[in-house]
Amino acid sequence: KKTDTVIDLGVGPGFIADYLANEVEHIHCVDINSDFIQLAKSTLRHRANITYHLIQHGKLDTVPTVSAIYANGVFMLFNHYDIYQYLIECYKVLTIKGRMMFDIVNDGFLDVMSERWQHHNRLHQLDPHESMVIYNNKNVITRMCQKIGFDVVKTIDDKEHTFFVLRKRVQTVINI
């Protein structure tokens, strides 16, 4: 909505923020990688309603309260511990009834013969410590969201991903 203040969590080059900048009041572009922050600043140099935040992994304590958060192609790099930590941080900075959208690579669609799996397997064999796409379970992530204090408004499945649309509940379920 035009009145929304939004976090672009994992801004990357800033293409989504560029598209949404005219549709919202303000966007906080957030990333753990200073190179992506600089790239986003270049992409979005013509936008006046954007602030940039270089954050530590799993911490949103330098970002103000917002009414919406999106993380496109970010949580697919996270294991359950990372997802849990980021969901708690997002919960803290969202207003009551604030909204969030993110996606995971759903292990229900795991096919070791797929081109994507084979590609990532080859990369993993070359460097097992390199950050890779992590398959997560839709049901586990749904329960995690609910335990933290989100209502799962909708999930959308495609060929590999599950997209989550959340709303912050009035009261949290766990003490964060």
Secondary structure by P-SEA (a helix, b strand, c coil): cccccccccccccaaaaaaacccccccccccccaaaaaaaaaaacccccbbbbbcccccccccccccbbbbccccccccaaaaaaaaaaaaaaccccbbbbbccccccccccccaaaaaaaaaaaaccccccbbbbbaaaaaaaaaaaccccccccccccbbbbbbbbcccccccc
